Amino acid sequence: MLLLLLFVCVGWHTTPGEAEVVESFEDTCPQFFFQETPPRIGLMASYMVPICQRYKNQYRYATLYDQENRIPVYSAYIYIPGRAKRPSKWLVEPQLVDLWLQPEMTSEGALLRKSWATKAQLQYSQAIHQDYKHLIGYNRGHLNPNGHQPNLDAKQSTFTLTNIVPQFIKLNSGSWNKYEHRTTRRYTQGCKKTFAVVGAVPGNNYIAGGRVNKPSHVWSAACCYIDNNHLRSWAAIAANNENRVEELNLGELEEELAELYQLKSVLLFHSDCPRE
């Protein structure tokens, strides 16, 4: 089903710092990972694409995108919540269509008007707005939630379909929402800097006529600096068909994800982050 590799790497040829679709996170946007170390989830295929999510000429977070299932594997970001209003404009990733296109996310309409890209090429490369219309029981679930970002531009950058999965609507607005906001706020008390990774496990069902995978589970993990000698971690996972979140320690989540992905091991953070 999914192939094993210690590090995620794909053969895109871009110049570091000039494109969202990159050869490696370490070379272009390592700042979104604890100890500048991306997760070792062991997924390897030509359709697994690292994206340094760029908006208004600034990298905002990092996403590993699964072009075959048209959902992100995970998004990694720094937790800095702010009070700016919630955006409503949805964006896409031009360089998933072709690396010669602009490096910044943009709206579907702007991409099709201002470039040679066709709608068929856009649909082939990633999920589009139409895929999420007329859903029953599911809606758009952010991996990197806009509520964890500090200002309007940072929040807008989370409204890209490369950061979205079909999520059980009662979970998205219920237990998962509570975990994202109230629980995360409690865990981050005393933290000077918090790194988060939020992901989705592909399931056996699809939306949009088989175009977009409906994850079987969504998961979240965080590692924070309290001071130079103390670190804290926490984690959670939820089946994507019920309104319940299971809180775990980091080591337990990594073990559960290894089983779900059918891998020998999963490491979401550098080994310095506590697993218990």
Kinemage of the C-alpha trace (Angstrom):
@kinemage 1
@onewidth
@group {chain A} dominant
@subgroup {mainchain}
@vectorlist {calphas} color= white
{ca met a 1} P 0.000 0.000 0.000
{ca leu a 2} L 2.537 2.592 1.161
{ca leu a 3} L 6.261 2.201 0.650
{ca leu a 4} L 8.881 2.575 3.337
{ca leu a 5} L 11.680 5.127 3.310
{ca leu a 6} L 13.392 6.892 6.171
{ca phe a 7} L 13.255 10.353 4.649
{ca val a 8} L 10.717 11.866 2.308
{ca cys a 9} L 12.308 13.125 -0.880
{ca val a 10} L 11.026 13.600 -4.381
{ca gly a 11} L 12.736 14.498 -7.608
{ca trp a 12} L 11.509 18.043 -8.142
{ca his a 13} L 14.166 20.360 -9.574
{ca thr a 14} L 13.736 23.821 -8.127
{ca thr a 15} L 15.979 26.449 -6.675
{ca pro a 16} L 15.689 26.607 -2.868
{ca gly a 17} L 13.854 29.710 -1.722
{ca glu a 18} L 12.179 30.406 -5.077
{ca ala a 19} L 9.307 27.926 -5.119
{ca glu a 20} L 6.695 26.385 -2.901
{ca val a 21} L 7.129 22.904 -4.364
{ca val a 22} L 10.612 21.970 -3.176
{ca glu a 23} L 13.168 19.189 -3.219
{ca ser a 24} L 13.318 18.990 0.567
{ca phe a 25} L 11.956 20.800 3.586
{ca glu a 26} L 15.438 20.859 5.148
{ca asp a 27} L 16.809 22.996 2.317
{ca thr a 28} L 13.966 25.493 2.037
{ca cys a 29} L 11.707 25.838 5.088
{ca pro a 30} L 13.212 23.845 8.000
{ca gln a 31} L 12.059 26.476 10.500
{ca phe a 32} L 8.625 24.856 10.815
{ca phe a 33} L 10.040 21.651 12.311
{ca phe a 34} L 11.364 21.028 15.822
{ca gln a 35} L 15.180 20.868 15.580
{ca glu a 36} L 14.672 21.488 11.848
{ca thr a 37} L 13.822 17.789 11.464
{ca pro a 38} L 10.764 16.815 9.359
{ca pro a 39} L 8.692 13.771 10.347
{ca arg a 40} L 10.040 10.383 9.374
{ca ile a 41} L 6.783 8.809 8.322
{ca gly a 42} L 8.383 6.657 5.674
{ca leu a 43} L 6.117 7.477 2.753
{ca met a 44} L 7.797 7.541 -0.607
{ca ala a 45} L 6.280 7.938 -4.033
{ca ser a 46} L 6.535 10.385 -6.900
{ca tyr a 47} L 3.137 11.799 -5.947
{ca met a 48} L 4.230 12.769 -2.400
{ca val a 49} L 5.202 16.411 -2.824
{ca pro a 50} L 6.856 18.689 -0.212
{ca ile a 51} L 5.375 22.201 -0.281
{ca cys a 52} L 6.726 25.185 1.607
{ca gln a 53} L 3.408 27.018 1.755
{ca arg a 54} L 4.067 30.536 0.500
{ca tyr a 55} L 1.700 33.497 0.667
{ca lys a 56} L 2.509 37.196 0.129
{ca asn a 57} L 6.168 36.392 -0.434
{ca gln a 58} L 6.618 34.603 2.878
{ca tyr a 59} L 6.755 30.944 3.860
{ca arg a 60} L 3.934 30.278 6.330
{ca tyr a 61} L 4.140 26.508 7.046
{ca ala a 62} L 5.076 23.199 5.402
{ca thr a 63} L 2.832 20.524 3.867
{ca leu a 64} L 3.560 17.086 2.478
{ca tyr a 65} L 0.901 16.655 -0.211
{ca asp a 66} L -0.359 13.367 -1.641
{ca gln a 67} L -1.307 14.130 -5.249
{ca glu a 68} L -2.758 10.665 -5.835
{ca asn a 69} L -5.279 10.932 -2.985
{ca arg a 70} L -5.497 14.737 -3.333
{ca ile a 71} L -5.126 15.308 0.401
{ca pro a 72} L -2.192 16.396 2.564
{ca val a 73} L -0.240 13.765 4.476
{ca tyr a 74} L 0.546 16.393 7.106
{ca ser a 75} L 1.055 20.104 7.675
{ca ala a 76} L 3.746 21.361 10.058
{ca tyr a 77} L 3.663 24.818 11.602
{ca ile a 78} L 4.513 26.966 14.624
{ca tyr a 79} L 1.600 27.597 16.972
{ca ile a 80} L 1.073 31.372 17.318
{ca pro a 81} L -2.658 32.023 17.735
{ca gly a 82} L -4.039 35.467 16.898
{ca arg a 83} L -7.391 37.223 16.797
{ca ala a 84} L -7.638 38.294 13.167
{ca lys a 85} L -10.909 37.459 11.426
{ca arg a 86} L -11.452 34.126 9.707
{ca pro a 87} L -10.773 34.302 5.930
{ca ser a 88} L -13.192 32.894 3.366
{ca lys a 89} L -11.223 32.802 0.091
{ca trp a 90} L -9.977 29.360 -0.989
{ca leu a 91} L -6.641 28.968 -2.774
{ca val a 92} L -4.726 26.380 -4.818
{ca glu a 93} L -1.060 25.577 -5.468
{ca pro a 94} L 0.072 26.589 -8.996
{ca gln a 95} L 3.334 24.659 -8.901
{ca leu a 96} L 1.526 21.378 -8.475
{ca val a 97} L 0.302 22.003 -12.025
{ca asp a 98} L 3.761 22.935 -13.306
{ca leu a 99} L 6.954 24.158 -11.643
{ca trp a 100} L 7.209 27.038 -14.132
{ca leu a 101} L 4.083 28.627 -12.692
{ca gln a 102} L 4.144 31.164 -9.869
{ca pro a 103} L 5.431 30.041 -6.466
{ca glu a 104} L 2.636 31.621 -4.413
{ca met a 105} L -0.766 30.093 -3.762
{ca thr a 106} L -3.622 31.825 -5.548
{ca ser a 107} L -7.308 31.412 -6.310
{ca glu a 108} L -8.480 29.002 -9.003
{ca gly a 109} L -9.938 31.838 -11.050
{ca ala a 110} L -6.778 33.939 -10.931
{ca leu a 111} L -4.610 30.979 -11.895
{ca leu a 112} L -6.751 30.107 -14.917
{ca arg a 113} L -7.049 33.749 -16.039
{ca lys a 114} L -3.418 34.755 -15.633
{ca ser a 115} L -1.556 31.641 -16.770
{ca trp a 116} L -1.654 29.053 -19.536
{ca ala a 117} L -2.844 26.383 -17.048
{ca thr a 118} L -6.121 24.677 -17.950
{ca lys a 119} L -8.859 23.562 -15.583
{ca ala a 120} L -8.174 19.949 -16.555
{ca gln a 121} L -4.516 20.323 -15.548
{ca leu a 122} L -5.513 21.934 -12.255
{ca gln a 123} L -8.029 19.163 -11.500
{ca tyr a 124} L -5.452 16.494 -12.272
{ca ser a 125} L -2.821 18.009 -9.975
{ca gln a 126} L -4.850 18.624 -6.786
{ca ala a 127} L -8.254 18.999 -5.186
{ca ile a 128} L -10.353 21.938 -6.350
{ca his a 129} L -13.270 23.907 -4.943
{ca gln a 130} L -15.862 21.823 -6.806
{ca asp a 131} L -14.689 18.634 -5.052
{ca tyr a 132} L -15.961 19.913 -1.708
{ca lys a 133} L -19.390 21.086 -2.868
{ca his a 134} L -22.559 19.181 -1.948
{ca leu a 135} L -20.901 17.004 0.712
{ca ile a 136} L -23.167 15.130 3.104
{ca gly a 137} L -21.862 14.586 6.625
{ca tyr a 138} L -18.376 15.915 5.826
{ca asn a 139} L -16.806 19.317 5.207
{ca arg a 140} L -13.408 20.939 4.737
{ca gly a 141} L -11.123 20.166 7.665
{ca his a 142} L -7.944 22.208 8.087
{ca leu a 143} L -4.815 20.364 9.164
{ca asn a 144} L -3.102 23.647 10.020
{ca pro a 145} L -6.074 25.501 11.527
{ca asn a 146} L -6.387 29.208 10.858
{ca gly a 147} L -6.998 29.743 14.576
{ca his a 148} L -3.407 28.683 15.282
{ca gln a 149} L -1.992 31.501 13.124
{ca pro a 150} L -1.181 35.058 14.245
{ca asn a 151} L -2.593 37.455 11.634
{ca leu a 152} L -4.878 37.734 8.625
{ca asp a 153} L -2.241 36.846 6.020
{ca ala a 154} L -1.058 33.817 7.979
{ca lys a 155} L -4.658 32.697 8.482
{ca gln a 156} L -5.427 33.161 4.775
{ca ser a 157} L -2.488 30.902 3.896
{ca thr a 158} L -4.228 27.998 5.657
{ca phe a 159} L -7.178 28.318 3.253
{ca thr a 160} L -5.460 26.363 0.512
{ca leu a 161} L -6.951 23.054 -0.596
{ca thr a 162} L -3.510 21.473 -0.120
{ca asn a 163} L -4.091 21.926 3.640
{ca ile a 164} L -7.612 20.436 3.633
{ca val a 165} L -9.147 16.962 4.028
{ca pro a 166} L -12.780 15.793 3.996
{ca gln a 167} L -13.541 15.680 7.720
{ca phe a 168} L -16.571 14.279 9.511
{ca ile a 169} L -18.581 17.427 10.134
{ca lys a 170} L -19.567 16.598 13.723
{ca leu a 171} L -15.920 15.892 14.568
{ca asn a 172} L -14.662 19.012 12.808
{ca ser a 173} L -17.035 21.321 14.677
{ca gly a 174} L -17.127 19.254 17.873
{ca ser a 175} L -14.405 17.293 19.655
{ca trp a 176} L -11.653 18.124 17.156
{ca asn a 177} L -12.427 21.826 17.359
{ca lys a 178} L -12.325 21.637 21.154
{ca tyr a 179} L -8.965 19.842 21.006
{ca glu a 180} L -7.527 22.369 18.530
{ca his a 181} L -8.425 25.361 20.639
{ca arg a 182} L -9.189 24.726 24.310
{ca thr a 183} L -6.952 21.695 24.798
{ca thr a 184} L -4.028 23.113 22.824
{ca arg a 185} L -4.280 26.383 24.720
{ca arg a 186} L -4.069 24.457 27.999
{ca tyr a 187} L -1.087 22.353 26.917
{ca thr a 188} L 0.865 25.354 25.644
{ca gln a 189} L 0.771 27.197 28.949
{ca gly a 190} L 4.391 27.998 29.815
{ca cys a 191} L 5.676 27.126 26.328
{ca lys a 192} L 8.024 29.603 24.669
{ca lys a 193} L 7.716 28.011 21.222
{ca thr a 194} L 5.445 25.213 20.047
{ca phe a 195} L 5.915 23.109 16.916
{ca ala a 196} L 2.880 21.222 15.613
{ca val a 197} L 2.365 18.504 13.022
{ca val a 198} L -1.187 17.557 12.018
{ca gly a 199} L -1.940 14.784 9.544
{ca ala a 200} L -4.425 12.398 8.008
{ca val a 201} L -4.344 8.665 7.300
{ca pro a 202} L -5.850 7.762 3.897
{ca gly a 203} L -8.997 5.652 4.075
{ca asn a 204} L -10.853 3.357 1.700
{ca asn a 205} L -13.559 5.816 0.665
{ca tyr a 206} L -13.618 8.909 -1.547
{ca ile a 207} L -15.625 12.014 -2.315
{ca ala a 208} L -16.097 13.853 -5.618
{ca gly a 209} L -16.601 10.730 -7.680
{ca gly a 210} L -13.460 9.057 -6.424
{ca arg a 211} L -11.182 12.077 -6.811
{ca val a 212} L -10.459 12.961 -3.168
{ca asn a 213} L -9.672 10.454 -0.437
{ca lys a 214} L -11.713 10.496 2.755
{ca pro a 215} L -9.201 9.874 5.578
{ca ser a 216} L -9.822 7.086 8.050
{ca his a 217} L -8.171 9.102 10.836
{ca val a 218} L -6.877 12.569 11.593
{ca trp a 219} L -4.058 13.090 14.085
{ca ser a 220} L -2.148 15.872 15.782
{ca ala a 221} L 1.120 16.163 17.708
{ca ala a 222} L 3.078 19.015 19.260
{ca cys a 223} L 6.451 19.596 20.878
{ca cys a 224} L 7.247 22.761 22.788
{ca tyr a 225} L 10.206 24.481 24.437
{ca ile a 226} L 9.561 25.460 28.026
{ca asp a 227} L 13.192 26.464 28.639
{ca asn a 228} L 16.624 25.223 27.584
{ca asn a 229} L 16.326 22.128 29.775
{ca his a 230} L 12.652 21.269 29.524
{ca leu a 231} L 10.443 20.154 26.658
{ca arg a 232} L 6.818 19.041 26.551
{ca ser a 233} L 4.894 16.992 23.997
{ca trp a 234} L 1.305 15.851 23.511
{ca ala a 235} L -0.756 14.156 20.819
{ca ala a 236} L -4.218 13.059 19.726
{ca ile a 237} L -5.959 10.949 17.115
{ca ala a 238} L -9.564 10.628 15.963
{ca ala a 239} L -11.437 8.221 13.722
{ca asn a 240} L -12.883 10.313 10.918
{ca asn a 241} L -16.417 8.987 11.293
{ca glu a 242} L -17.253 9.801 14.914
{ca asn a 243} L -17.160 12.781 17.263
{ca arg a 244} L -14.456 11.573 19.641
{ca val a 245} L -10.792 12.500 20.144
{ca glu a 246} L -8.354 10.186 21.904
{ca glu a 247} L -5.521 12.012 23.677
{ca leu a 248} L -2.188 10.164 23.734
{ca asn a 249} L 1.431 10.788 24.499
{ca leu a 250} L 3.715 11.262 21.507
{ca gly a 251} L 5.189 7.766 21.648
{ca glu a 252} L 1.744 6.165 21.688
{ca leu a 253} L 0.629 8.158 18.658
{ca glu a 254} L 3.758 7.197 16.720
{ca glu a 255} L 3.136 3.531 17.490
{ca glu a 256} L -0.498 3.773 16.408
{ca leu a 257} L 0.415 5.568 13.190
{ca ala a 258} L 3.010 2.913 12.364
{ca glu a 259} L 0.210 0.334 12.533
{ca leu a 260} L -2.209 2.432 10.488
{ca tyr a 261} L 0.366 3.198 7.803
{ca gln a 262} L 1.664 -0.382 7.956
{ca leu a 263} L 5.220 0.766 8.622
{ca lys a 264} L 7.945 -0.408 10.989
{ca ser a 265} L 8.190 2.953 12.715
{ca val a 266} L 7.064 6.574 12.604
{ca leu a 267} L 8.944 9.504 14.139
{ca leu a 268} L 7.032 12.767 14.110
{ca phe a 269} L 9.701 14.869 15.841
{ca his a 270} L 13.435 14.829 16.474
{ca ser a 271} L 14.406 12.305 19.139
{ca asp a 272} L 15.006 15.112 21.685
{ca cys a 273} L 11.252 15.585 21.992
{ca pro a 274} L 9.916 13.491 24.901
{ca arg a 275} L 7.786 10.491 23.911
{ca glu a 276} L 6.018 10.111 27.270
